[in-house]
C-alpha cells in the first residue's frame, strides 16, 4: 500500500468524523421539515397510536393513545368551530383559508401547508407565541408572549386536524415516573449540541438559533421533541416515550431550576468564564490588600 493511498484513507476517516455529524444534522432537519416524510410509526411508544394504550370514541376515532410515560390526547372536536373562526382571524392571511399555505391571491407554496401536520405541531407554534408571526418574512420565529391563550391554541389545532386527522396528538408527560439521571444523559447526547448543556440556546447557521429552554412548560418540550419545529430534527423512532419523558423531566428540573452547591451559579457560564471571574476577584482582593499594607508601612 503506497504512502499516498494511506494518506487519502486517513483524510477520509478524519473528514467523516469531522463532517459526519453536521451532514446527519442537516439531513435530519430537512427530513423533519419535509411534509411528505411519513411520521415514524414502526417503533412502539414513539409518539403515535402504535402504543400500549389506544382509546377511541363511539365512532371509532382515536381520541387518546400512549403509555405510562406520556399520554397523547386529541383536542376536542367541539372546539373546531371556534378554531375555524380564530384561524380565519389570525392565520388565514398567510396560510390561506383552508390552511393549505395558499393565501388569497397568493402563490402556492409561499407559506407552510398545515394540513396533516398533527395537533401537537399546531399547538406548539401557537401556544409558544411564535405564531401568529410578528414578522412573516423573518428567517426564524422567536418565542414571545402568546397572542392567543392555551384554549384558543387547542381550538385552532382542533380545526386544522379536522381537515385531515394526523399525529402526534397533544402530549401529557408523566414526570412522576421519569428518571432525571437518564434524562441528563439523553439530553447531552441528543440536545446539548444545539441548546448547550445548560439549555440556554445558541446561534446556528444562516441567522437561525436554538432557543433557550428556561421557560418552556413540560408539554411543549415533548411537543418540540416529537414534531421538530424549525431547524430542530424530529425525534420519533429513535426515542421512546419513556426516554422523551426522562428528557422533559431533566429540562424542567435541572435546567430550569438548577442546584448550585457553590452558592452562586454565575448563570452556568462554565469553568472558563467562572475561572476569569474568580481570577479577577482574587487578584483584585490581593491588590487591595497589598495597597492597604503598603499604606500602613
GUDO-22026 format. One line per 5 residues: number of its first residue (from 0); for each residue x, y, z of C-alpha. Coordinates in Angstrom, 1 decimal. Layout:
N
NUM = X,Y,Z | ...
***
This chain:
297
0 = 0.0,0.0,0.0 | 1.5,3.3,-1.1 | 2.1,6.2,1.3 | -0.2,8.4,-0.8 | -3.1,5.9,-0.5
5 = -2.6,5.7,3.2 | -2.8,9.5,3.5 | -6.0,9.6,1.4 | -7.6,6.9,3.6 | -6.6,8.8,6.8
10 = -8.0,12.0,5.3 | -11.3,10.3,4.5 | -11.6,9.0,8.1 | -10.9,12.4,9.6 | -13.4,14.0,7.2
15 = -16.1,11.5,8.2 | -15.6,12.3,11.9 | -15.4,16.0,11.3 | -18.3,16.5,9.0 | -20.4,13.4,9.5
20 = -22.4,14.8,12.4 | -23.1,18.0,10.5 | -24.3,16.1,7.5 | -26.5,13.9,9.6 | -28.0,17.0,11.4
25 = -28.7,18.8,8.1 | -30.3,15.6,6.7 | -32.4,15.3,9.9 | -33.5,18.9,9.7 | -34.5,18.6,6.1
30 = -36.5,15.4,6.8 | -38.3,17.0,9.7 | -39.4,19.9,7.7 | -40.4,17.8,4.6 | -44.1,17.2,4.9
35 = -44.0,14.2,2.6 | -41.8,12.3,5.1 | -44.1,9.9,6.9 | -44.2,10.1,10.7 | -42.2,7.2,12.2
40 = -44.7,4.5,13.3 | -42.6,1.3,13.2 | -41.4,1.6,16.8 | -43.9,1.1,19.7 | -44.5,4.0,22.1
45 = -42.8,6.5,19.8 | -45.5,9.2,19.7 | -48.1,7.5,17.5 | -51.1,5.2,18.2 | -48.6,2.3,17.9
50 = -48.7,2.4,21.7 | -49.6,0.4,24.8 | -53.0,2.1,25.2 | -55.3,3.4,22.5 | -58.7,4.9,23.2
55 = -61.5,5.5,20.6 | -64.8,7.2,20.8 | -68.2,5.7,19.8 | -67.4,6.5,16.1 | -64.1,4.6,16.2
60 = -62.0,7.7,16.1 | -58.8,7.6,18.2 | -59.1,10.3,20.9 | -56.1,9.2,23.1 | -53.1,6.9,23.0
65 = -49.8,6.4,24.8 | -48.4,4.6,27.8 | -47.4,5.2,31.4 | -44.8,7.7,30.3 | -46.7,10.0,28.0
70 = -50.4,10.2,27.1 | -51.3,11.9,23.8 | -54.8,13.5,23.7 | -56.7,14.8,20.7 | -58.1,18.3,21.1
75 = -61.9,18.2,21.5 | -63.7,18.1,18.2 | -66.2,20.5,19.8 | -63.5,23.2,19.6 | -63.3,23.1,15.8
80 = -65.9,25.7,15.2 | -64.1,28.2,17.5 | -60.8,27.2,15.9 | -62.1,27.9,12.4 | -63.1,31.5,13.4
85 = -59.8,32.1,15.2 | -57.8,30.7,12.3 | -59.5,33.0,9.8 | -58.8,36.0,12.0 | -55.2,35.3,12.9
90 = -53.7,32.8,10.4 | -55.5,32.8,7.1 | -53.8,35.9,5.7 | -50.6,33.7,5.3 | -51.7,30.1,5.5
95 = -54.9,30.5,3.5 | -58.5,30.0,4.5 | -58.0,26.2,4.1 | -54.7,26.1,6.0 | -53.0,24.8,2.8
100 = -50.4,27.6,2.6 | -52.1,29.4,-0.3 | -53.3,32.9,0.8 | -55.9,34.8,-1.1 | -54.4,36.0,-4.4
105 = -51.2,34.3,-3.3 | -48.7,31.9,-4.6 | -48.9,28.2,-4.0 | -46.2,27.1,-1.5 | -45.5,30.7,-0.4
110 = -46.3,29.7,3.2 | -46.3,26.3,5.0 | -49.2,23.9,4.4 | -50.5,23.0,7.8 | -53.0,20.2,6.8
115 = -51.9,16.8,8.1 | -49.2,18.1,10.5 | -51.0,16.9,13.6 | -52.4,18.8,16.6 | -49.1,18.9,18.6
120 = -47.4,20.8,15.8 | -50.1,23.5,15.5 | -50.5,23.8,19.3 | -46.7,24.2,19.8 | -46.4,27.1,17.3
125 = -49.4,29.0,18.6 | -49.1,28.3,22.3 | -45.4,29.3,22.4 | -46.2,32.7,20.8 | -44.3,32.0,17.6
130 = -47.5,32.2,15.6 | -49.2,34.3,14.5 | -45.8,35.6,13.4 | -44.7,39.1,14.4 | -42.9,39.2,11.0
135 = -43.9,36.5,8.5 | -40.7,37.3,6.5 | -38.3,36.7,9.4 | -35.8,33.8,9.0 | -36.9,32.2,12.3
140 = -39.9,32.9,14.5 | -38.9,33.7,18.1 | -40.7,32.7,21.2 | -42.8,35.6,22.6 | -45.8,36.3,24.7
145 = -48.7,34.3,23.1 | -51.4,36.4,21.4 | -53.8,33.5,21.9 | -54.4,31.6,25.2 | -54.0,27.8,25.5
150 = -57.7,27.2,25.0 | -57.6,29.1,21.7 | -54.4,27.4,20.6 | -56.1,24.0,21.1 | -59.2,25.2,19.2
155 = -57.0,26.1,16.2 | -55.3,22.7,16.4 | -58.7,21.0,16.6 | -59.9,22.8,13.4 | -56.7,22.1,11.4
160 = -56.8,18.5,12.5 | -60.5,18.2,11.4 | -59.3,19.0,7.8 | -57.1,15.9,7.8 | -56.6,13.9,11.0
165 = -53.0,13.2,11.8 | -50.5,12.7,14.7 | -48.9,13.4,17.1 | -51.7,14.5,19.5 | -51.0,16.8,22.4
170 = -48.6,15.1,24.8 | -49.1,14.9,28.6 | -45.8,13.7,30.2 | -46.0,11.8,33.4 | -43.0,13.2,35.2
175 = -43.5,11.3,38.4 | -42.0,8.2,36.9 | -39.3,9.9,34.9 | -35.6,9.5,35.7 | -33.5,12.7,35.8
180 = -30.2,10.9,35.5 | -31.3,9.1,32.3 | -32.7,12.4,31.0 | -29.4,14.1,31.6 | -27.5,11.5,29.5
185 = -30.1,11.6,26.7 | -30.1,15.4,26.7 | -26.3,15.5,26.4 | -26.4,13.1,23.6 | -29.3,14.5,21.5
190 = -29.9,18.1,22.5 | -26.9,19.8,24.1 | -25.0,20.2,20.8 | -27.6,22.9,19.8 | -29.2,24.1,23.0
195 = -25.9,23.8,25.0 | -25.5,21.7,28.1 | -27.1,24.4,30.2 | -30.1,24.7,28.0 | -29.5,28.4,27.2
200 = -29.6,28.0,23.4 | -27.1,29.2,20.9 | -26.6,30.6,17.4 | -26.8,28.3,14.4 | -26.2,28.9,10.7
205 = -27.8,31.4,8.4 | -29.2,33.7,11.1 | -31.1,30.9,12.9 | -30.7,29.9,16.5 | -31.7,27.2,19.0
210 = -33.9,28.8,21.7 | -33.4,28.8,25.5 | -35.3,26.1,27.4 | -35.5,28.1,30.6 | -39.2,29.0,30.5
215 = -40.7,26.1,28.5 | -43.5,24.0,30.1 | -43.2,20.2,30.1 | -45.8,19.5,27.4 | -44.1,21.9,25.0
220 = -40.7,20.3,25.5 | -42.4,17.0,24.5 | -44.1,18.6,21.6 | -40.8,20.0,20.3 | -39.1,16.7,20.5
225 = -41.9,14.9,18.7 | -42.6,17.4,16.0 | -39.2,19.0,15.3 | -40.1,22.7,14.9 | -38.0,24.9,12.6
230 = -34.4,23.6,12.2 | -34.8,21.0,15.0 | -34.7,17.4,14.0 | -37.9,15.4,14.7 | -37.2,12.6,17.2
235 = -39.6,9.8,16.6 | -38.4,6.2,16.3 | -35.1,6.9,17.9 | -36.5,8.0,21.2 | -39.3,6.1,23.1
240 = -41.9,7.9,25.1 | -40.1,6.8,28.3 | -36.9,8.4,27.0 | -38.7,11.6,26.0 | -40.3,11.7,29.4
245 = -36.8,11.5,31.0 | -35.5,14.4,28.9 | -38.6,16.5,29.8 | -38.0,15.8,33.5 | -34.4,16.8,33.2
250 = -35.2,20.0,31.3 | -38.0,21.1,33.7 | -35.9,20.4,36.8 | -32.1,20.5,36.5 | -32.1,23.1,33.7
255 = -35.0,25.3,34.7 | -34.2,25.0,38.5 | -30.5,24.3,38.8 | -29.0,23.4,42.1 | -25.8,25.4,42.7
260 = -24.0,23.8,45.7 | -21.3,26.6,45.5 | -24.0,29.2,46.3 | -23.7,31.2,43.0 | -24.1,29.6,39.6
265 = -22.9,32.6,37.6 | -25.6,31.8,35.0 | -24.0,28.4,34.2 | -21.4,30.0,32.0 | -18.9,27.2,32.6
270 = -15.5,26.7,34.2 | -13.6,29.1,31.8 | -15.8,32.1,32.4 | -16.1,31.2,36.1 | -12.3,31.0,36.3
275 = -12.0,34.5,34.9 | -14.4,35.8,37.5 | -12.5,34.1,40.2 | -9.2,35.4,38.9 | -10.5,38.9,38.6
280 = -11.9,38.9,42.1 | -8.9,37.1,43.6 | -6.3,39.4,42.0 | -8.5,42.4,42.9 | -8.7,41.5,46.5
285 = -5.0,40.8,46.7 | -4.3,44.1,45.1 | -6.4,45.9,47.6 | -4.7,44.0,50.5 | -1.3,44.9,49.1
290 = -2.3,48.5,48.7 | -3.6,48.6,52.3 | -0.4,47.0,53.7 | 1.7,49.5,51.7 | -0.2,52.4,53.1
295 = 0.3,51.2,56.6 | 4.1,50.9,56.1
***
